[in-house]
């Protein structure tokens, strides 16, 4: 019997956002957040924080985004908690975007792809973040593995941190910005995909007007920088223009600060979902 190809990440992304509304919930166990929740800064505190947030948010948001570094700082036991988070979130129906921002060449980027995008791995997520600054082509093994298993890759393009402009807004020999060249590469991979491609771009909600036409990307547009980094829902239209329908607003600290109360976390997620939904023009989704 011939095994049918997997459903693409682009299709699953569109369905999830349409069903649950536009909100990516970051699971970022900052030391300061553990303290604010009254938890110890150790593996036990990490696990209590991360699983509480995941259990509350994963059933009601389309995407959760664990930041791997906050788990890795506790070594193998922290990574084991991250594996629990990935499993718990996916069982609750959320897509898992693992925030690792990996980038390398050859066999090394292949190993990253195997670790994060191959279903045989305990850390397999629905998508990962990736850095293209060893050349977009260096990510080809990751893009290939993602396509094989119906996963996604979100490529850093215009990030929310102010330092990013030094590289991302520099001009290439043909006059494009570095970010513009990355967006063109993503657009080429996603060309013809419907309802959208499976390679996304990371574009901070803090970057302001850039002159870029983000509709050409034809893929998910992850928009960090909302909340703690200063951007709000009204900034989304100014940044993304006609591409708002593919924008996935992301927030972590502003949301997680509502804890440790589970009801307060849920209420905060509902409020953010509604505000972002109004900003990007989506219909209300029932949480």
Order of alpha helices (4+ residues) and beta strands (2+ residues): alpha-beta-alpha-alpha-beta-alpha-alpha-beta-alpha-beta-alpha-beta-alpha-alpha-beta-beta-alpha-beta-alpha-alpha
